[in-house]
Amino acid sequence: MNLAALRRTWAMAQKEWMHIGRDSATLYFALVMPLLLLVLFGYAVSFDLDHIRTVIVDRDHSAESRLLAQHLFSGKTFDRTADLEHEADVEPMFRRREAQMALVIPKGFSASLARGEAVRVQVLVDAADNVVAGTAVGYVSRFAENTNRARRLEVLGDEPARIEARVRALYNPELRSTVFLVPGLIAFIQSMMGVLLTALTVAREWERGSMEQLFATPVSRLEIVVGKLLPYFGVGMVQMLLVLTVGTWLFDVPIRGSLLVLFAVSSLFLAACLGQGLLISVATRNQMVATQLAAVTSMLPAALLSGLIIPIDNMPRVLQILTQVLPARHFVSALRAILLRDGSLVSMLPDAGALALFALAMLAMSTKSFRKVIA
């Protein structure tokens, strides 16, 4: 671009910026809505499971059985919902969703322990919700192992030699699901907002009839496209800064990597999303169609194919290949690497390169599709 072209591009950007400043709905949509979505999804989506509603069927009524139940409810994982006399009463409580798990202690429990015999207690789980059931089974297995270890120490005074695996969870020692989910949520929200921000910009000009006035000026197609993108890029970066700040502060997500690398990758991702929205706007020339198309092409791929919740390695090979063209997939990967693992710039190059290629492709296709012809 020569100096005259830069001036025309800057004038185009100023015109678009004046429109954004006059439109309070756009500013609200750009700056407030992402924060609301982050808070809503951040607290609503969690794989950490506490307060599992549990009933006890104690058929032994001994000190040992009461001690076992007391140990089970000593933390916040299980909530004691009811004490039942008969095992048959458990299933009706599952059907009424009053309980999710039941511990059945058989008659003769304490006598068997006194004789040094193995005792079987029954755990019933409502597996209609397989997520809750799987997590509850895991908790109960750890509880049983810890209880057996405590009894061995109590009876024998020492444990026999055994192989012990000492697991050290790096980058997320407490295994909190929010640490894993919040970077993905940021990418999901920014993907949706980035595309929607520019999806209306050209379509609105066509519907209002102001595009004809724009054609009367010497401004070129590339200058219009770049001039319309620049103000939204600034708004998008402010939006990104707000979401990252609130997301890391509110959900205690660390930022271990370089802020400069984070800024560079975020800029490429934002350019890719804005370019996608602009291409939709140029191609449709209709605000309603552009909004629907932007929502479908940004929300669904970002939610299902970005690795936000479903691991990409678990997807069929065809879908794994398809995810390579999605900006959200690369931003989720890069954001988790930067925030949690202190990922270097070199390790970010594959994701950054894919985002840059997508952004350039969107810019080129938008410019080519934009025709200064009044249909």
Backbone torsions as a table, in degrees:
resi	resn	phi	psi	omega
1	MET	NA	136.2	174.5
2	ASN	-87.0	-178.0	-174.6
3	LEU	-64.1	-40.0	179.9
4	ALA	-64.0	-38.6	179.0
5	ALA	-66.4	-39.2	177.8
6	LEU	-63.1	-39.2	179.0
7	ARG	-64.7	-42.5	179.6
8	ARG	-65.7	-39.2	177.4
9	THR	-63.1	-42.4	-179.6
10	TRP	-65.4	-39.6	177.6
11	ALA	-63.4	-38.8	177.5
12	MET	-64.0	-41.0	178.7
13	ALA	-65.5	-39.5	178.6
14	GLN	-63.5	-41.1	178.3
15	LYS	-60.5	-44.6	-180.0
16	GLU	-67.3	-37.2	179.7
17	TRP	-65.4	-38.4	177.5
18	MET	-63.1	-37.0	178.3
19	HIS	-65.7	-43.4	179.3
20	ILE	-62.2	-41.4	-179.5
21	GLY	-63.4	-33.5	-180.0
22	ARG	-79.7	-20.5	-174.9
23	ASP	-98.8	95.5	-178.2
24	SER	-66.0	-29.2	179.5
25	ALA	-63.9	-39.2	178.9
26	THR	-64.9	-42.3	179.2
27	LEU	-65.0	-40.8	177.2
28	TYR	-62.5	-45.8	180.0
29	PHE	-61.2	-37.8	-175.0
30	ALA	-79.7	-35.6	-170.6
31	LEU	-107.3	-28.5	-175.4
32	VAL	-99.2	-42.9	-176.1
33	MET	-58.0	-42.7	178.5
34	PRO	-60.3	-36.2	179.9
35	LEU	-67.9	-41.6	177.9
36	LEU	-61.5	-43.6	179.5
37	LEU	-64.6	-39.7	-179.2
38	LEU	-64.5	-45.4	179.7
39	VAL	-64.3	-43.4	-178.7
40	LEU	-62.7	-53.5	-177.9
41	PHE	-69.4	-36.7	-177.1
42	GLY	-61.5	-38.4	179.1
43	TYR	-87.0	-28.6	-175.8
44	ALA	-80.2	-37.3	-176.5
45	VAL	-94.6	113.2	179.3
46	SER	-154.9	141.4	175.7
47	PHE	-98.4	-2.9	177.3
48	ASP	-77.6	130.3	-174.4
49	LEU	-119.7	121.3	176.1
50	ASP	-130.3	170.1	174.5
51	HIS	55.4	50.1	175.0
52	ILE	-73.3	121.9	-176.6
53	ARG	-70.2	117.6	-170.8
54	THR	-128.5	139.4	175.5
55	VAL	-114.5	152.7	-179.6
56	ILE	-114.2	130.8	171.9
57	VAL	-114.2	93.0	-176.9
58	ASP	-97.2	102.1	-179.3
59	ARG	-95.0	0.1	-178.7
60	ASP	-100.1	-34.7	178.8
61	HIS	51.3	48.0	179.9
62	SER	-117.2	170.9	177.8
63	ALA	-63.9	-37.1	-179.3
64	GLU	-66.7	-40.6	-179.6
65	SER	-68.2	-37.6	177.3
66	ARG	-67.5	-34.9	178.6
67	LEU	-66.8	-38.9	177.6
68	LEU	-61.6	-44.9	179.0
69	ALA	-64.8	-38.5	179.5
70	GLN	-62.1	-41.1	178.2
71	HIS	-64.4	-39.3	-178.5
72	LEU	-62.5	-37.2	-175.6
73	PHE	-100.0	17.8	-178.3
74	SER	-74.0	-23.9	178.9
75	GLY	-103.2	-164.1	179.9
76	LYS	-100.3	4.6	-176.9
77	THR	-71.2	-42.0	-175.9
78	PHE	-116.7	133.8	175.2
79	ASP	-106.5	130.1	-179.4
80	ARG	-79.7	108.6	-175.9
81	THR	-87.6	-41.2	-177.0
82	ALA	-162.4	160.3	172.9
83	ASP	-114.4	122.7	-176.2
84	LEU	-113.4	156.0	179.8
85	GLU	-93.2	-30.9	-173.4
86	HIS	-124.7	143.1	179.1
87	GLU	-63.4	-29.9	-177.7
88	ALA	-66.7	-18.1	-179.8
89	ASP	-79.9	-8.0	-175.4
90	VAL	-71.6	-48.6	-174.3
91	GLU	-60.1	-42.2	175.1
92	PRO	-57.9	-33.6	178.1
93	MET	-69.8	-35.4	174.5
94	PHE	-62.4	-43.7	-178.3
95	ARG	-63.9	-35.9	178.9
96	ARG	-83.8	2.7	-179.5
97	ARG	57.6	33.7	176.2
98	GLU	-92.5	-12.4	179.6
99	ALA	-147.4	152.3	177.6
100	GLN	-115.9	-18.7	-177.8
101	MET	-150.1	152.4	177.9
102	ALA	-137.6	139.0	175.3
103	LEU	-111.6	119.4	-178.3
104	VAL	-107.3	114.8	178.6
105	ILE	-100.2	118.9	-172.6
106	PRO	-74.2	162.2	174.6
107	LYS	-68.4	140.1	-177.4
108	GLY	87.8	11.2	-178.1
109	PHE	-59.4	-51.6	-176.2
110	SER	-69.3	-36.2	-179.9
111	ALA	-64.9	-40.2	178.5
112	SER	-64.8	-39.7	178.1
113	LEU	-63.8	-39.9	-178.8
114	ALA	-64.5	-33.2	178.5
115	ARG	-83.0	-2.1	179.2
116	GLY	77.6	21.2	-179.1
117	GLU	-92.0	155.3	175.1
118	ALA	-69.9	138.0	-178.0
119	VAL	-121.0	137.1	178.1
120	ARG	-107.7	122.0	170.9
121	VAL	-106.4	147.6	-175.0
122	GLN	-102.1	136.4	176.4
123	VAL	-117.4	119.3	177.6
124	LEU	-105.1	133.1	-176.8
125	VAL	-127.7	136.4	174.5
126	ASP	-76.6	98.5	-174.9
127	ALA	-89.0	11.1	173.5
128	ALA	-61.7	-33.5	171.7
129	ASP	-103.4	97.9	-172.6
130	ASN	-68.5	-23.7	178.3
131	VAL	-67.7	-49.3	178.7
132	VAL	-63.8	-42.7	-178.1
133	ALA	-62.6	-46.3	-179.6
134	GLY	-61.9	-42.5	179.5
135	THR	-66.8	-41.3	-179.9
136	ALA	-63.6	-41.6	178.5
137	VAL	-61.4	-40.8	177.6
138	GLY	-62.3	-44.0	178.9
139	TYR	-62.5	-43.9	-177.6
140	VAL	-65.7	-37.9	178.4
141	SER	-61.8	-43.2	178.2
142	ARG	-66.9	-37.4	178.3
143	PHE	-63.1	-43.3	-179.6
144	ALA	-64.9	-40.6	179.5
145	GLU	-63.8	-44.6	179.8
146	ASN	-65.3	-38.1	179.4
147	THR	-65.6	-43.4	179.0
148	ASN	-63.9	-39.8	178.9
149	ARG	-63.4	-42.2	179.3
150	ALA	-63.2	-38.3	179.2
151	ARG	-69.9	-38.0	178.3
152	ARG	-62.2	-42.1	178.4
153	LEU	-64.6	-38.1	-177.8
154	GLU	-68.7	-40.1	-175.6
155	VAL	-84.5	-48.5	-174.3
156	LEU	-90.4	-21.2	-177.0
157	GLY	81.5	-10.5	179.2
158	ASP	-160.4	159.9	177.8
159	GLU	-102.1	143.4	175.1
160	PRO	-65.0	155.4	-179.7
161	ALA	-60.4	138.4	180.0
162	ARG	-155.8	165.5	177.9
163	ILE	-82.8	126.0	-178.8
164	GLU	-120.2	122.0	178.1
165	ALA	-89.9	117.7	178.4
166	ARG	-96.4	107.4	-175.5
167	VAL	-92.5	130.5	177.2
168	ARG	-121.4	113.3	-178.3
169	ALA	-87.2	109.8	180.0
170	LEU	-81.1	151.1	174.0
171	TYR	70.6	-21.7	178.1
172	ASN	-149.9	68.8	-170.8
173	PRO	-58.6	-33.4	-178.4
174	GLU	-85.8	-0.7	179.5
175	LEU	54.7	40.0	179.1
176	ARG	-77.0	131.8	-178.4
177	SER	-69.0	-26.7	-179.6
178	THR	-64.9	-33.0	178.7
179	VAL	-62.5	-34.8	178.5
180	PHE	-79.8	-37.8	-171.0
181	LEU	-82.9	-37.6	-172.6
182	VAL	-60.2	-44.1	175.4
183	PRO	-58.2	-38.5	177.1
184	GLY	-67.4	-37.6	178.2
185	LEU	-65.6	-38.8	177.6
186	ILE	-60.6	-44.4	179.0
187	ALA	-64.6	-41.0	179.8
188	PHE	-62.6	-48.1	-178.1
189	ILE	-66.5	-42.6	-178.8
190	GLN	-69.5	-32.0	176.3
191	SER	-62.9	-47.5	-178.9
192	MET	-65.9	-46.6	-177.2
193	MET	-68.2	-39.2	-179.0
194	GLY	-61.2	-44.5	-179.2
195	VAL	-68.5	-43.3	-177.4
196	LEU	-67.8	-28.9	-178.3
197	LEU	-59.3	-43.2	-175.6
198	THR	-100.1	-3.4	-176.1
199	ALA	-66.2	-22.0	-176.5
200	LEU	-103.0	-11.3	-167.1
201	THR	-62.4	-44.1	179.2
202	VAL	-83.8	-39.8	179.3
203	ALA	-59.3	-36.5	179.4
204	ARG	-64.6	-39.4	179.1
205	GLU	-63.8	-39.1	179.2
206	TRP	-66.3	-43.7	-176.9
207	GLU	-69.7	-33.9	-179.6
208	ARG	-83.1	-9.9	178.3
209	GLY	80.9	9.5	-179.7
210	SER	-84.5	-7.7	179.4
211	MET	-67.0	-33.5	179.0
212	GLU	-61.3	-39.6	178.0
213	GLN	-64.5	-35.7	179.9
214	LEU	-66.6	-34.8	-179.7
215	PHE	-69.0	-22.3	-179.4
216	ALA	-75.6	-11.7	179.4
217	THR	-91.1	162.1	-179.9
218	PRO	-78.5	7.2	-176.9
219	VAL	-68.0	137.4	-176.6
220	SER	-88.3	173.7	-180.0
221	ARG	-63.3	-45.1	-179.4
222	LEU	-63.0	-38.9	179.8
223	GLU	-66.7	-36.4	176.6
224	ILE	-65.0	-46.2	-177.5
225	VAL	-62.9	-48.8	-178.6
226	VAL	-67.5	-41.0	179.7
227	GLY	-62.5	-34.1	178.0
228	LYS	-76.8	-28.4	-178.9
229	LEU	-76.2	-36.8	-171.5
230	LEU	-56.7	-50.1	-179.4
231	PRO	-61.9	-38.8	-179.6
232	TYR	-70.6	-27.7	174.9
233	PHE	-64.8	-42.2	177.4
234	GLY	-63.1	-45.3	178.2
235	VAL	-62.6	-41.6	-179.1
236	GLY	-63.9	-37.2	178.9
237	MET	-68.5	-38.2	175.2
238	VAL	-63.2	-42.3	177.6
239	GLN	-59.5	-45.9	-179.9
240	MET	-61.8	-42.7	-179.8
241	LEU	-62.4	-43.6	179.8
242	LEU	-62.5	-46.4	-176.9
243	VAL	-65.9	-42.1	179.1
244	LEU	-64.9	-42.7	-179.1
245	THR	-64.1	-49.5	-179.1
246	VAL	-66.4	-41.3	-178.6
247	GLY	-63.0	-44.2	-179.3
248	THR	-74.0	-34.4	-179.1
249	TRP	-76.5	-47.0	-173.9
250	LEU	-71.2	-37.1	-176.0
251	PHE	-106.1	10.6	174.7
252	ASP	55.8	45.6	177.0
253	VAL	-93.9	126.4	-176.2
254	PRO	-74.5	157.8	169.9
255	ILE	-118.5	94.8	-175.3
256	ARG	-93.3	-19.1	-175.7
257	GLY	-91.7	-175.8	-178.1
258	SER	-74.3	133.4	176.8
259	LEU	-67.8	-31.1	179.3
260	LEU	-65.8	-43.8	177.4
261	VAL	-65.2	-39.7	178.2
262	LEU	-61.4	-42.1	178.5
263	PHE	-64.4	-42.9	-177.7
264	ALA	-64.0	-47.5	-178.5
265	VAL	-67.0	-39.1	179.0
266	SER	-63.7	-38.8	178.9
267	SER	-62.6	-43.6	179.4
268	LEU	-64.6	-41.8	179.8
269	PHE	-64.2	-42.6	-179.2
270	LEU	-65.2	-41.3	177.8
271	ALA	-61.2	-39.3	179.1
272	ALA	-63.9	-44.8	-178.4
273	CYS	-68.1	-43.8	178.8
274	LEU	-62.6	-39.6	178.0
275	GLY	-63.2	-40.2	177.6
276	GLN	-62.8	-43.5	178.6
277	GLY	-64.4	-39.6	-179.7
278	LEU	-66.6	-38.8	178.0
279	LEU	-62.6	-41.4	177.5
280	ILE	-61.8	-43.2	-179.1
281	SER	-64.2	-42.3	179.8
282	VAL	-66.1	-41.0	-174.9
283	ALA	-73.5	-35.0	-172.7
284	THR	-89.6	-38.2	-176.8
285	ARG	59.3	19.5	-177.4
286	ASN	-141.6	124.9	-172.7
287	GLN	-64.9	-40.7	-177.5
288	MET	-66.3	-46.8	179.9
289	VAL	-64.5	-39.8	-179.5
290	ALA	-63.8	-40.3	179.4
291	THR	-63.9	-46.2	-179.0
292	GLN	-64.5	-43.9	-178.8
293	LEU	-66.0	-38.7	179.1
294	ALA	-65.4	-41.2	-179.5
295	ALA	-64.9	-44.1	-177.4
296	VAL	-67.4	-43.6	-175.1
297	THR	-79.5	-10.9	178.8
298	SER	-105.9	-45.8	-174.0
299	MET	-70.2	-52.2	-173.9
300	LEU	-63.3	-50.1	178.4
301	PRO	-62.6	-37.9	-179.4
302	ALA	-67.5	-32.8	-178.7
303	ALA	-80.1	-38.6	-170.6
304	LEU	-101.6	-29.5	-170.5
305	LEU	-117.4	9.4	-176.7
306	SER	-95.1	-9.2	-173.4
307	GLY	87.7	8.9	178.7
308	LEU	-56.7	-49.0	179.6
309	ILE	-121.3	-46.1	-176.6
310	ILE	-89.4	121.5	178.5
311	PRO	-60.6	132.8	-177.9
312	ILE	-64.0	-33.0	-179.4
313	ASP	-64.6	-20.9	179.8
314	ASN	-88.4	-4.2	-178.7
315	MET	-83.1	157.9	173.1
316	PRO	-58.6	154.7	-174.4
317	ARG	-57.3	-38.4	-178.3
318	VAL	-62.6	-43.0	179.8
319	LEU	-69.3	-34.4	177.4
320	GLN	-60.5	-40.2	178.1
321	ILE	-67.8	-40.7	-179.5
322	LEU	-62.2	-35.7	-178.4
323	THR	-64.8	-19.1	-178.2
324	GLN	-64.3	-21.7	-178.8
325	VAL	-95.9	1.8	-177.6
326	LEU	-95.3	124.3	179.0
327	PRO	-60.4	-38.0	-177.2
328	ALA	-62.3	-34.7	-179.8
329	ARG	-62.0	-43.3	-178.4
330	HIS	-75.0	-33.7	-179.4
331	PHE	-72.5	-37.7	176.5
332	VAL	-60.2	-46.4	-179.7
333	SER	-62.4	-45.8	-178.0
334	ALA	-68.8	-40.5	-177.4
335	LEU	-65.2	-43.0	177.5
336	ARG	-64.3	-38.7	-180.0
337	ALA	-66.1	-42.0	-177.6
338	ILE	-71.9	-48.7	-174.5
339	LEU	-71.2	-41.2	-170.3
340	LEU	-99.7	-36.3	-172.2
341	ARG	-110.7	7.2	-177.2
342	ASP	56.3	48.7	-178.7
343	GLY	-63.8	137.0	-178.8
344	SER	-82.9	169.1	178.6
345	LEU	-63.2	-37.9	-179.5
346	VAL	-63.1	-42.2	-179.5
347	SER	-69.4	-18.8	179.8
348	MET	-86.6	-9.5	-171.4
349	LEU	-57.7	-43.5	179.4
350	PRO	-60.1	-44.3	179.8
351	ASP	-69.8	-41.9	180.0
352	ALA	-64.4	-40.0	178.6
353	GLY	-63.3	-41.5	178.9
354	ALA	-64.3	-40.2	178.8
355	LEU	-66.5	-40.9	-179.9
356	ALA	-64.6	-42.2	178.9
357	LEU	-63.0	-42.0	179.6
358	PHE	-64.2	-42.9	180.0
359	ALA	-63.4	-44.1	179.1
360	LEU	-64.4	-39.6	179.2
361	ALA	-64.1	-42.1	178.5
362	MET	-64.2	-41.6	179.5
363	LEU	-63.9	-43.6	-179.5
364	ALA	-65.9	-43.5	-179.0
365	MET	-68.5	-35.8	177.6
366	SER	-64.8	-44.0	-179.9
367	THR	-64.7	-42.4	-179.0
368	LYS	-67.8	-37.6	-178.1
369	SER	-76.0	-22.0	-177.2
370	PHE	-79.2	113.3	-177.6
371	ARG	-116.7	133.3	-179.9
372	LYS	-84.5	59.7	179.7
373	VAL	-129.9	130.7	178.0
374	ILE	-90.3	110.3	-176.0
375	ALA	-74.3	NA	NA
